[in-house]
Amino acid sequence: MSSWVKTRGATVLYNLRHTFATRSILSGTEVTILQKILGHSEMGMTMRYVKIAEHYNVEAVVKFEKYRAVKIQEAEEKMGMVQ
């Protein structure tokens, strides 16, 4: 097996592991449970996925607030409340 195939395979496995960890945190998995699943001896290794998830959560709230503001404005215009 060529070294390129070995490297590519390792990269794919790493990406799958990273995706699993990030999505686990986003879906509400406890950090200590994820730490055990991933086999991390240090909590800091697992916490990097929490930081990624926090970014997604903030981004989602910003999008929701923009959507909500537009819908409120549309409703006010429909009711004739906007001057």
C-alpha positions in Angstrom: 0.0 0.0 0.0 1.4 3.4 -1.0 2.2 6.0 1.7 -0.2 8.4 -0.1 -3.1 5.9 0.5 -2.1 5.4 4.1 -1.9 9.1 4.7 -5.2 9.8 2.9 -6.9 7.0 4.9 -5.6 8.4 8.2 -6.9 11.9 7.2 -10.3 10.5 6.3 -10.5 8.7 9.7 -9.4 11.8 11.5 -12.1 13.9 9.8 -14.8 11.4 10.6 -13.7 11.4 14.2 -13.7 15.2 14.3 -17.2 15.3 12.8 -18.5 12.8 15.2 -17.1 14.7 18.2 -18.4 18.0 17.0 -21.9 16.7 16.2 -22.0 14.9 19.5 -21.4 18.1 21.4 -23.9 20.0 19.2 -26.6 17.3 20.0 -26.1 17.6 23.7 -23.6 14.8 24.6 -22.0 15.5 28.0 -18.3 16.5 27.6 -17.2 13.9 30.1 -19.0 11.1 28.2 -17.5 12.3 24.9 -14.0 12.4 26.5 -14.4 8.7 27.5 -15.7 7.7 24.0 -12.8 9.4 22.3 -10.3 8.1 24.8 -8.9 11.5 25.7 -6.9 11.5 28.9 -6.9 15.3 29.1 -10.2 17.2 29.2 -8.5 20.0 27.2 -8.4 17.7 24.2 -12.2 17.3 24.3 -12.9 20.9 25.1 -11.8 22.0 21.7 -15.0 20.5 20.3 -17.0 22.5 22.8 -15.4 25.7 21.5 -16.4 24.7 18.0 -19.9 24.0 19.1 -20.2 27.4 20.9 -19.3 29.1 17.6 -22.1 27.2 15.8 -24.6 28.1 18.6 -23.7 31.8 18.5 -24.0 31.8 14.7 -27.5 30.1 14.9 -28.8 32.6 17.4 -27.6 35.5 15.2 -29.4 34.0 12.2 -32.6 33.5 14.3 -32.6 37.0 15.6 -32.2 38.4 12.1 -35.1 36.2 10.9 -37.3 37.2 13.9 -36.6 40.9 13.3 -37.7 40.6 9.6 -40.9 38.7 10.6 -41.8 41.3 13.2 -41.3 44.1 10.7 -43.4 42.3 8.1 -46.2 41.7 10.7 -46.1 45.4 11.7 -46.3 46.5 8.1 -49.2 44.2 7.4 -51.1 45.6 10.4 -50.3 49.2 9.4 -48.2 49.9 12.5 -45.1 51.1 10.6 -45.1 54.7 9.6 
